[in-house]
Amino acid sequence: MARTKVVDLNEAASKSGYEKTSFYLVKEDILPEAIKKTIKVKEILKRGEVKTINEAVDRMGLSRSAYYKYKDYVFPFYEASRDKIITLSLLLEHKSGVLSRVLNSIATDSGSIMTINQGIPLQGVANTTISIETKNMTVDLEALLDKLRMIDGVKRLEVLGQV
């Protein structure tokens, strides 16, 4: 019989000399300009619009030192969700083909569906939970979520968590 050991990660980290790291989701409109510009610099570099960091920071009106100060600490939500399993909660209308269109949309963007759980429809809607592996997705998570929200019959969509 296999034994299971429960480990308090914060306690283990403190014993090994590491400090606990916390992450937060913060709305963009409250971020300082230097952080917003750093994110934009990273985006234009990733898209290949410029060849060097100097060109990118000049275009955004950001100092190189500010860029280097923040570049390893800020990233869009969808980057944090790459190579993860994301769990979505959906409220779907009880109409033929709604769940099928959701699943096809995920598959079209190379999301790998790990689990699906749909409750019995009550009052014309069904609660559905879908877990998706994002490793091979061809679009970022935000684009997929926007696409799913546009499907006729999707009444609500929320990200429950990620592993």
TIKEMI-493616 format. One line per 2 residues: number of its first residue (from 1); their letters; for each residue x, y, z of C-alpha. Coordinates in nm, 3 decimals. Layout:
<rs>
NUM> a> X/Y/Z  ...
</rs>
This chain:
<rs>
1> ma> 0.000/0.000/0.000  0.136/0.341/-0.096
3> rt> 0.182/0.595/0.180  0.082/0.954/0.139
5> kv> 0.281/1.230/0.305  0.126/1.572/0.351
7> vd> 0.380/1.851/0.318  0.320/2.212/0.422
9> ln> 0.491/2.389/0.132  0.538/2.712/0.328
11> ea> 0.704/2.523/0.613  0.923/2.326/0.369
13> as> 1.023/2.644/0.190  1.120/2.820/0.512
15> ks> 1.332/2.522/0.621  1.517/2.521/0.290
17> gy> 1.585/2.894/0.302  1.323/3.000/0.047
19> ek> 1.060/3.259/0.118  0.696/3.203/0.036
21> ts> 0.596/3.358/-0.297  0.244/3.487/-0.348
23> fy> 0.075/3.574/-0.675  -0.219/3.808/-0.725
25> lv> -0.455/3.889/-1.009  -0.474/4.266/-1.035
27> ke> -0.678/4.474/-1.278  -0.451/4.650/-1.524
29> di> -0.598/4.994/-1.464  -0.448/5.017/-1.112
31> lp> -0.094/4.924/-1.216  0.177/5.193/-1.233
33> ea> 0.269/5.308/-1.585  0.617/5.151/-1.569
35> ik> 0.467/4.806/-1.514  0.209/4.853/-1.792
37> kt> 0.484/4.964/-2.031  0.702/4.670/-1.929
39> ik> 0.421/4.431/-2.023  0.377/4.607/-2.358
41> vk> 0.753/4.591/-2.425  0.745/4.216/-2.361
43> ei> 0.448/4.179/-2.596  0.607/4.368/-2.888
45> lk> 0.930/4.173/-2.842  0.737/3.845/-2.843
47> rg> 0.546/3.944/-3.160  0.874/4.035/-3.331
49> ev> 0.770/4.394/-3.404  1.118/4.508/-3.297
51> kt> 1.450/4.329/-3.290  1.608/4.463/-2.971
53> in> 1.509/4.557/-2.621  1.644/4.908/-2.685
55> ea> 1.403/4.956/-2.976  1.112/4.825/-2.770
57> vd> 1.173/5.045/-2.463  1.229/5.350/-2.686
59> rm> 0.900/5.285/-2.865  0.716/5.256/-2.532
61> gl> 0.892/5.550/-2.365  1.031/5.331/-2.086
63> sr> 1.381/5.332/-1.939  1.591/5.018/-1.977
65> sa> 1.643/5.005/-1.602  1.267/5.004/-1.535
67> yy> 1.220/4.729/-1.792  1.489/4.511/-1.633
69> ky> 1.352/4.585/-1.286  1.003/4.448/-1.369
71> kd> 1.042/4.211/-1.667  1.076/3.891/-1.461
73> yv> 0.789/3.977/-1.228  0.499/4.077/-1.453
75> fp> 0.321/3.878/-1.718  -0.029/3.852/-1.859
77> fy> -0.266/3.603/-1.698  -0.265/3.376/-2.002
79> ea> 0.116/3.331/-1.975  0.073/3.210/-1.619
81> sr> -0.175/2.955/-1.748  0.052/2.802/-2.017
83> dk> 0.132/2.434/-1.967  -0.133/2.408/-1.695
85> ii> -0.466/2.240/-1.644  -0.736/2.506/-1.623
87> tl> -1.078/2.432/-1.474  -1.372/2.628/-1.614
89> sl> -1.722/2.660/-1.474  -1.992/2.725/-1.732
91> ll> -2.365/2.780/-1.713  -2.508/2.645/-2.039
93> eh> -2.857/2.673/-2.183  -3.032/2.340/-2.221
95> ks> -3.038/2.352/-2.600  -2.914/2.093/-2.845
97> gv> -2.550/2.143/-2.948  -2.437/2.402/-2.690
99> ls> -2.195/2.171/-2.507  -2.080/2.028/-2.841
101> rv> -1.994/2.377/-2.972  -1.799/2.453/-2.651
103> ln> -1.601/2.130/-2.679  -1.537/2.179/-3.052
105> si> -1.412/2.532/-2.990  -1.165/2.408/-2.730
107> at> -1.050/2.127/-2.960  -1.013/2.366/-3.257
109> ds> -0.756/2.564/-3.056  -0.575/2.240/-2.956
111> gs> -0.690/2.245/-2.595  -0.689/1.894/-2.450
113> im> -1.007/1.825/-2.254  -0.922/1.631/-1.938
115> ti> -1.261/1.612/-1.766  -1.620/1.715/-1.828
117> nq> -1.891/1.717/-1.564  -2.238/1.841/-1.647
119> gi> -2.529/1.845/-1.408  -2.891/1.778/-1.497
121> pl> -3.050/2.089/-1.650  -3.270/2.280/-1.407
123> qg> -3.488/2.569/-1.520  -3.337/2.550/-1.869
125> va> -2.969/2.570/-1.772  -2.700/2.320/-1.672
127> nt> -2.389/2.373/-1.463  -2.085/2.235/-1.643
129> ti> -1.725/2.200/-1.531  -1.450/2.140/-1.787
131> si> -1.079/2.088/-1.720  -0.846/2.171/-2.009
133> et> -0.476/2.107/-2.054  -0.332/2.421/-2.216
135> kn> 0.011/2.286/-2.314  -0.052/2.262/-2.690
137> mt> -0.309/2.539/-2.731  -0.266/2.755/-3.038
139> vd> -0.423/3.063/-2.877  -0.376/3.220/-2.537
141> le> -0.627/3.147/-2.262  -0.789/3.492/-2.278
143> al> -0.866/3.445/-2.649  -1.016/3.101/-2.584
145> ld> -1.232/3.237/-2.301  -1.356/3.522/-2.522
147> kl> -1.439/3.273/-2.796  -1.630/3.049/-2.553
149> rm> -1.827/3.344/-2.414  -1.944/3.427/-2.768
151> id> -2.104/3.085/-2.819  -2.482/3.108/-2.828
153> gv> -2.610/2.933/-2.516  -2.313/3.007/-2.288
155> kr> -2.472/3.210/-2.009  -2.175/3.232/-1.773
157> le> -1.808/3.134/-1.783  -1.557/3.154/-1.499
159> vl> -1.207/3.021/-1.439  -1.228/2.813/-1.121
161> gq> -0.858/2.740/-1.090  -0.543/2.600/-1.241
163> v> -0.298/2.326/-1.157
</rs>
